[in-house]
Amino acid sequence: MSVLDGATILTAAQQLEQDFVEGLEHLVTLESPSLDAEAGDRLADALETWMTREGWRVERLARSEAGDLLVGRMGGEPDGTGTLLLAHYDTVWPLGTLAEMPFERDGDVARGPGTVDMKAGIVTALLAVRLARSLGDMKGPVSLLVTSDEETGGTHSRTVIEEEAQRHARVLVVEPGADEGAYKVGRKGVGDVQVSFTGISAHAGLEPEKGASALRELAAFLPFAESLSAPEVGTTVNVTVASGGSTGNVIAESARASLDVRVLRMDEGTRVMEALHGYAPRDPRVKVHVSGGLNRPPLEATEPNRVLTAEAERVANTLGLPWRVAVVGGASDGNFTSALGIATLDGLGSVGEGAHARHEHVRISATLDRVALMAGLLLGVGTA
């Protein structure tokens, strides 16, 4: 039987169960909330040691506002034909969460903060490369980039993500799969927009006509903003926070709102932002200021993405694994790489449920199947 036979790869992946669980527990018990640089660096220390032990050449990129980034190389230097595995180690959980949500295993399920999103993805990536190397020659160099601020928008990592992606032919994002483990072939772009109104204060009882109410303008603006939604093409605009005024007997001099904007297509993001910037207050004495915008572009169904998705489906068929795809509302660092025109497939990490929720968990056996699929992609299984 060939070492690239699907059954051989699946069996070998399942035999990594103990290593997977032990590795996952090691990472989960090192809490690493976003933008906690000290906690992030503790996890980066442990992960750097692990990667070095596995044979990776590791470069550590210092960050002061968040934990350090890690870039691992396996094989030669990337020359535009290799694979970038993209991960993050930060979580939404504050320090101390483990006291009430400890890591635990119950049969085929492992629970704990950051298990599914996305420390299991890091372990999956490391074991997939180990498995591929044990079975044959990988098709080109492989890099692993692990960032520290994905959950807060990737502000301190984006430049590195984009530079690394442009050195590779494709990007495999080891975020968790969608429902029932579906691979993510589309993600919405996300915008965070702030709108402020500045009017003129006046006594609400003595001379209200001399005032120009920022709060009244805000009230008129809110339905306008949400009317920009276009659900038929996946565009949503939602007012999430709003406030205004200072006290009960003063015409409001200031008011503000925050908007959550999500789009499946970049042209929709452009349309929404142009409309928001073009808004004219009903009372010309009130000034409006719009700031922010799309901080992550959408992950769209580009031709490079379709080709990579088809390749992954062939690998799944060769291994006898189910194949499902999904388009989801949340964004990831893969949005950045796809927008550059680089083939990107997301959701290759763990299978489980409860990202950002107290029932967060991974299914071990199904996640080990992901290890097999990624190893198959790295080995070129199912390709001519």
N, C-alpha and C positions, 0 to 999 in steps of 0.2 A: 504494500500500500504506500502510495506517495506521501511524503511528509506534508504536502500541500492538500491532501485529501480533507474534505470538510469535516468528516467525523473525527479525524485525528486532531484537528485544530480545536474542535469543540471539547473533546475529551481532555486535551492538555490544558485548556482554559479552566475547566471545572476543577481540575486537580490543584489549582492555585487558590482554592477556597480559604484555606487557613492563612495564607500570606495576605489575601485580600482583607480578611476580617482583622487580622493583627495590624496591618498597615492603616486601615480605616480608623481603628480605635486610637492608634498613636496620633493621628492628625486631629481627630475630633476632640481628644482630651487636651489638646493645645488650643485653647480658645483664641480666636483671632478676629475680633470685630473690626469692621472697616474703620480706617483712619485712626486706629490705636497702634501707633508705630512700634511701641515697645512690645506689645503682644504679637503683632505681626512679625517682628524680627525674631521672636522666639520660635515661631513656627517655621520661618524661613531658615533658621539655623538647623532645625531638625530635618527639614526637607532637603537642604543642601547636602547634609551628611548622607541621607538616604540615596539621593541621586548619584553622588560621587561613588558610593559603594556599588551601585548598579552599573557603573562604567560610563556615566555621563561626564562630559567636560562642562563644568558649571561656571557661569559668570554671574556675579551678583551685582545688581544695579541699585545703588543706595537711593533711598527716598527719605526725606525728613518728615513729610506730612502724613505718610502712611508707611506700612512695612516695605522692606526691600523687595525688588523684583528678582526673579531667578530665570536665567536662560540656560537651558541644557542642550548640548549637542551630542548626537550619536552618529557615527559615520563621518564623512567628510564635511567640509563647510558647505552651507546651502548655496546653490548656484542657480537657483531659479527652477530646479526640477524636484526639489525635496518637499517634505511635508512638515508643516508647523502644527503641533498640538497646542491648543490654546486653553488655558485653565486660569482659575483664580482661587486664592485660599482665604479671602476675607468672607465673613458671614454677617448676617444681620443681627446676630445674637450678642448681647452685652456680656462682659466678663461676669462670671458668677452663675451663668445659666446652667452650667453642668450640675450645680448643687441640686437643682430641682428637675433637670432633664438629663440624667446621666446617660452615658453611652451604655447600651445593653443589647444583647443578642437574644432573640426569641425564635428558635428554629431557623427559618430562611430569611428572617427579617432582622436588620440592624437599625437601632434607633439612636437619636441623639442630635444635638444642635449642629447643623452644618453637614449632616450625613449626605443628604440628597443634593444639597446646593452649597458647595459642590465638592466636598473633600473626597467623596467616593469617585468623582471624575478624575481627580489627580491620581488616585490609586489605580484606577482603570487604565489611564494612559501609561503609567510606569509598567504595569504588568503586561499590557499589550505589546510594548516594545520588547520587554524581556522575552515574552513568548515568541514574537516574530523572530528575534535573533536566534532563539533556540531551534527554530524550525527551518531556517533558510536565510537567504540574503535579502535584505530589505531593498525596495526599489527606490534608491536614492537616500540622501541624508535625511535625518529626522531631528527636529528641534522641539523642545518643550519650553514654552513660555508660561510662567505662573505669575500672575499679577496680584495686587493687594488691595485694589479699590474698585472692583467691578460693580459692587452693589451700590456705590455712590456715584456712578457715572463714568469711571475710568479716567478722571481728569489727570491724574498723575502717571497714568500708564499709556495713554492713547498714542503718544508719539512713538514709543517703543513698539507697541502692537503693530502700528502701521509700517514702521521700518522693517520689523521682522517679517511681516506678511509679504512684503514686496521682495524678499529674498527667497521666497518659496513658491512652488507651483500651486499649492493647495493648502487649505486650513481645515483641520478637524477640531471642532469646538466640543470639549468634553463637559458641557453643561448637561444636566439631566434630560432624559427624554420627556416628551409630553405624555398625555394620557395613554396608559397601557404601553408606555415605552416608545411612542411614535417619534421618529426622527424629525427634526425641525428644519423645514425647507423654507420657511418664511418667518420673519419677525417684524413687528411694527417698529418704525422709528419713533422716538420719544422726545417730546419737547416740554420744557419747563419755562413758562412764560409769566412774567410779572407785569402787571398794569397798574399804574398809579395815576390818580387824578388830583390836581391841585386847584382849589377854588378860592373863594373869598369868604372869610368869616364875618359874621354879623350877629347882633342880638336877635334871637329868634322871636322875641315879643315886641321889641321897640321898633326895629327897622329891618325886618327880614328881607325887604326888597333890595337892600344894599349888599346882600350876600349872594354868592354864587355857589350853590351846593355841589360839592364833589360827591357827596353820597347819592344825590339824585342822579348824577351822571353815571355813577357806578351801577345804580339800579337799572338804568336804561341800557348800559353796556352788556350786562350779564346775559340777557336773552339773545342779544346780537352775537356774542361770542359763541354760545352754544349752538346757534343756528348754522354755524359754519361746519358742523358735523355732517358727514356724508356716509352713513352706515353702509350704504350699498357698495362702497369701495373701501370700506374699512377705516374711515376717518372718524375719530372722535375728538371732541373738544369739550372738556368738562371744567367748570369752575370748582375748585377744591377748597380754597380759602378766600374769605373776603372780610373786610373790616373797614370802618370809617367813622369819622366824627370824633369829638373830644368830650363833650358834656351835653346834658339835656337841653340847655337853653341857648345853644350856639349853632348857627348854620355851619354845616360841616365844611371845613377848609380842606381836608384831605380824606382820601379813601384809596383802597388798594385791593387787588385781587390776584390770586395765583391760578393759573390755568394748566391743566394736564392735556397735552396734545399728542395724539398717536395716529400714525399714518402708515399704510402699507406701501405707498408710492411716494417717491421724493417730490413729484410734481404736486401732489396734494399738500405736502408740507410747505412748499413755496406758495401755493394758493392761500392757505390759512394764514401764514405769516404776513403776506402782503395785505390781506384784508384787515388783520389786527393793527398793523402799522398805519393803515389808511383810515382808521376810525376817526370820525370828527364828532366832538361833543355837541350836544344840542345847544348848550349855552356857550357861546364863544369866549366867555370870560374864564371858563374852566380849561386848564391845560391837561393834556394826557401824555403819558410817557410809557412806552412799551419796551421792555428789555427781555433778554433771554431768547430762547428759540430751540430748535432741534439740537439736542446734545448727542443724539445717536441717530444716524440715518437708518432707513429701513433696510432689512435684509430681503432683497427681492429675488425673483426667479430669473436671474440672469442666465445667459447661455453657459458660462463656465460652471455655475452652480448646478444647472440641469445635468451637465455631463458628469460631474462628480457624484451627484445623487444617483444617476443611472449606474455608475460603477459600484457604488455601495450596495445598490439593490442586487446587482449580479453577485457580489460577494455573499450577501444574505441568502440568496437562492442557492448558491453553492454549498453553504453551510446548513441549509435546511431551516433557516430562521425566519420567523414572520417579518413581514415588511409593511410598515405603516408610516405615513408622513403626516405632518400637521403644520399649520401656520398659527402662530401664537401672538398674543398681544404684548408680552414682555420683550425687552431688548436684552442683548448680551454684547460682549466684546466682538463677537462675530459680525455684528452689524458694521463695525468699522472696516473689517477686512473685505467683506463682500462689496461695500461701496467703492473700494479701490479696483474692482473688477477681478479680484482673485477668487478662484473657486473655493467656496466655503460651504461646509455642511455642519449643522449644529445638532445638539441633542445626542451626542455619541457617548456620553458618560453613563451615569447610573440609571437604573430603572427603579422607581419608587413613587412616593407621594409626599405631599405636605411641605413643599419648599416654603420657608418663612413661617411655618406654622408649628404648633406644639406636637403634632402627630408626625413630624418629619421622620421619614424612614426610607431605607433602601431594601430591595429584594435581592438577596445575594446571588442566587442561581441565575436569574435573568440578567443581572449586571455582569456576571462572568461570561455570559453569552456576548455581551458588548465587548469584553476583552477579546474574545475570539474574532468578532467582526472587525475590530480595529486592526488586529494582527493580520487578518486576511487582506485588508486594504494596504497595509504596509508591505506585504509580501506580493501584492499584485495577483491574488487569487481570483480566478474567473475572468482574467483579461487575456487577450491574445498574446 
